[in-house]
Amino acid sequence: MSTLGCFDKFSYVTEPQWLGFKDFKNVMTKGDIEHTANGLVDEIKHLVDEINSFLI
């Protein structure tokens, strides 16, 4: 898997101008905003770990 392939794993779309972006409706959960924010933070932490695995 390429470095940008790790974005696919988390349903991000790659564009020439951005490493990846995600439609907000794919981020929202059925819980409250705090639950959604915590889920997004966890996802970003996992994504950073994936990127770091390619850099180390």
C-alpha positions in Angstrom: 0.0 0.0 0.0 1.3 3.4 -0.9 1.4 6.3 1.6 -1.7 7.8 0.1 -3.4 4.3 0.2 -3.7 4.7 4.0 -6.2 7.5 3.4 -8.4 5.1 1.4 -8.5 2.8 4.4 -10.3 5.6 6.3 -12.6 6.6 3.4 -10.7 9.8 2.6 -10.7 11.1 -1.0 -7.3 12.2 -2.4 -7.1 15.2 -4.7 -4.0 16.9 -6.2 -4.5 19.9 -3.9 -5.1 17.9 -0.7 -3.7 14.8 0.9 -7.3 13.8 1.7 -10.7 15.1 2.6 -13.8 13.5 3.9 -17.5 14.4 3.5 -18.8 15.6 6.9 -21.7 13.2 6.7 -19.2 10.3 6.7 -17.7 11.7 10.0 -21.0 12.2 11.9 -22.1 9.4 14.2 -25.5 8.8 15.7 -24.1 9.9 19.1 -23.7 13.5 20.3 -21.2 15.9 19.0 -18.6 15.0 21.7 -18.8 11.3 20.6 -18.4 12.4 17.0 -15.4 14.6 17.9 -13.7 11.9 19.9 -14.2 9.4 17.0 -12.7 11.9 14.6 -9.7 12.4 16.9 -9.2 8.6 17.2 -9.4 8.3 13.4 -6.8 11.0 12.9 -4.5 9.4 15.5 -4.7 6.1 13.6 -4.1 7.9 10.3 -1.0 9.6 11.7 0.3 6.2 12.9 -0.3 4.8 9.4 1.6 7.7 7.8 4.4 7.4 10.3 4.8 3.7 9.5 5.8 4.7 6.0 8.2 7.4 7.2 10.1 5.3 9.8 
